[in-house]
Every structure is written in C-alpha cells, then in structure tokens.
C-alpha cells in the first residue's frame, strides 16, 4: 500500500476512534494499536502536552519494559535539560510535517547521543521516529515516538504515512479531553464548586445540564435566562469555527468562571456542543509562574512565548519590540526565577509544576485539573426552579 493510501486509511480510523472512545487514555491506546497494525513498531508512546507551554502532562506507552513514569522522567531530563539534544519536540513542532526520524533530527552518529544511550539502547531499540500532533486549531496537543529493534529502520514511506495522519491525531486528542468533561463534572462534589457541563443540541437548545452547571449559571444573576451564557458560547463556537471557545464570566458573588466550548460529536450545524464550566484558577503554567515570581505583564508575555518555543526574533516580532528588548526581559525573568538560560527555565518549570503531577486528571484545555475551591455562596442562597 502506498504512503498516501496508508495515511488516508489511518486518518479514517483515527476519526472513528476519536468518536468511539470514552476517555483520553482509551483514545491513545487505540491510536497506538491502529498505527502498529499498519506501520510496525516495537515500542510506542503518545504523550499529551499543554498547548500553552509544550510541556507534557500525561503519557501512554505500549511495549516498553520500563514503567511509564520512569520512562517519562528519562525523556524529560533529555528534552527539557541543557544538553545539545534538548528541545527536539519544540524544533519538530516548527517543521512542516511534524514527523522526523532520530537520524534526521540528530546531527551526529546516534550511538553517541543521549537519546540513544539513555532511551533506545536500554530498551533494546535501534531506531525511532518522533511525531508532533497539531490539531486544526494550530495548537500542539501531543507528541509521540515509535521505536524499532535492530534490523529495520523507518523509511520515507513510513514517515510520509505518519505525517498524513498526525493532524487527525491532534484533533482526536483535543476531542478526547472535551469528551472527558462530563465525567469530570460528575466526579465533582455537589453544590456548584467544581466543573460543570451543559450540552447544547443542533438546534441551539439545551439538551442537558448537570446540577453543578445549573447552579453555577444561576449565580451569574441573569433572571429568567440563566442558561443563556452557555448557549451564547456554544453558538459562537459553532459558527465562528474556532477549535475551542473560552469565555470568562463573573458571578454575582465575585467568583470568575471559565466556559469552554467544543464539539461533542459531529461537525458544523449538526454538532452537539459541550460547554464545560469551571472556576477560573491560576492553573496555566505561565500565570502561575508569573504570580509566584512577580513577573511584570510584559515579562509574562515573553515567558508565554518562550514556553511556546518561539525564538528571540519571533518574540520581538510578535510583541513589536526589538530583539534587544526581548533579551533584557529574558535576563530579568532569569534573575527572578533563579536560572541562567532558556533551557534551565523550561526544565525548572517542568520538573517543579508538571512532572510531580503526571498521571493526574487532565482537563479540556490540556492542563491538570485543579481541585475546586469552595465558594462563598451561603447554603440556600441559590434560586430554586
């Protein structure tokens, strides 16, 4: 089968998997199984990443001897460390295809490289292809690696077939997180203090809503139309074509809520839209780091772009300042956070805020689900309907 036909078949199967699996872990396992049936590999891995920072938040492995946690730590030390073999997935995200063999990525004999000596060789592997999963929204939702034992390397047809389906996998990863929203809401404690979910049908009418969603929306104070914000967010998402629509709203008692919309199934006007509601929290790595270290607003902007993998020139262009100004901001950020380089900064943030939490719940935005904070609403203060 040609590479283009392989890619077409993989795309079709990934779409079916995305609609038919119940949660992100099941989706990742199913995708790895599907790829393995068409493009042989011995060890496979798919990791979710936070699209805002490109730091991985969850990992699924197939065929490896080492437990996922230990393997993730080894990969993290190389990818987010300070050696010349760091940053390979960030660099890969900047390529056109998002797929590359290790021999293409590393400018030396791979047997002299850390990825080979620390990852491939201990597992009895000799070749590797790396993948970045970017959805149609332009955001990277995951990364992956496939390894082979000695005897057969990944060839150009393998790379082309994989490159033809990475976009579908990126969309599937995002959708799997959105489909997880109802379960996260069901697990939340009653009383409106946790995530909540509203499902809006094709006719833009409310199909269903959890009690937490009803209570949260009632607190917005819209008499007689308290469900309207969820419908508005869903309609904007449906007709403006964004991959995710995020809106912040303030309740009467002063709490900020985040409403996130995404397709539950189908596309376009026929799609059912899920709106997840949760307390606004400093969960995003950039906001958390800025608050902890007292970064200025402009330093926070620079930090966000650093974590997104932009170069100094790209940051300068995006913020309409000179590269020298960007460098001054970077020096200030390094001083405040106690590091000496961009790589040290990324490593510090990953090992402090991400690695200890790998394996915990991941929300629809790709970030870890925070435990809901108690609200200040008195018992019995909600409107009854």
Steps between C-alpha positions, in 0.01 A plus 500: 500500500635846408580758767206718394256209526648404837454858622142512372414173673662615824312832490169321457570258784617777735176694436298192590708444812456862609121468483484150647731513803389607844806678640849630405686189619279267297543726197880497526514120541270450202706732280822320592337164418372630166838640395670176602275294272596711198853621581686251716685619808617332820449778755257788463414802710249786479521787748253781554654846517372829635455701177592821681845377605581186297573314827361148519232427757407134446653199326383167357755234400471170316763224497754658736671315786543813712191637679358815335595721797867404491517525121329841512756627747789383280351664192432820697860527619617489139225704333489775764864481606795708390683258269517554125240225460231702680201670341453246221119503518488879502716503190287228342186707564649770277536268200242459226423131553546457876664158446871420501727202554768521765767479232355810334466686830846437647806636324742227605532122525190417705700253708688799641179673604315510831167396344666182377703414811231596753179399320544279193790275600373408851174384337679300230390744228702637209276746313235756583254732330360800688165666441328822601119504499371842395124541463312712250495774763875538444584388854718205593302257719751218523820337391599142433781263425515162330805274539632196317745230600814443288442368151265750339500882501204728437505601133364793301168326435450442875572867572267618221214277619537622858527863388167459323313411820662703781246780456211259554670367813541857627129567448420168667707581806317830542160338449582224750561766763172672419313170517651448845334819628169336600683240710708765671183690579329188634794434731486852643333552836144633492432862580644669191859523621651282228492456122158476337372413154222616266423322171352721226324323213501566126204737541698703756264387773622360831491119484628433849688663785649367820373644829839666548459679166152623591617628836810668358305678225230611742769685692559726198181685591321486163136478613294277271793435264765351722594232240557762229882536548547128424289529184684813388839334543379192310356705213817707464704181491269340243493787252838665545682171446751533783642173632412602856313804625596616849312774685538632854193621688456645849235379744297730725707390798826600331637167374635470146390198299645364175264369229667276239313381191585215266335246272370192679420317176446590137606819326346830390133568558427138585752489783401469862707747699626435850565802724717426801481744792766521768641750749767724352827401665870573441540155349681612188872477549571852376252667735615290794868572440437871448314520829759301694797702376341843465551534125378816330227485235752525217729240660199271522436550127864411425486194727189370321675527165817337632296203619329484162844451344537836324846639424612840625437648153149351484419631848619846400289494186191381687532760777610784266826561688866456414688173562719693745193593703395135502846405625468754782166346600654154488784605727248636748295178485812290556600712798155480659470124450861417593618349171762592242350395168184423309557125532551525876177700523298241309653216702429677830135555409449146376657320794337734753147524360447213254692182577366459858147512359539275192230233524237723662185627327540719191229751410362611161773765467782246528597611851466316830159514664517705818301401806204738516524775757202548734274789412368767732135442406289434813299178514152561360600822324442358147177561315266200493328400178 
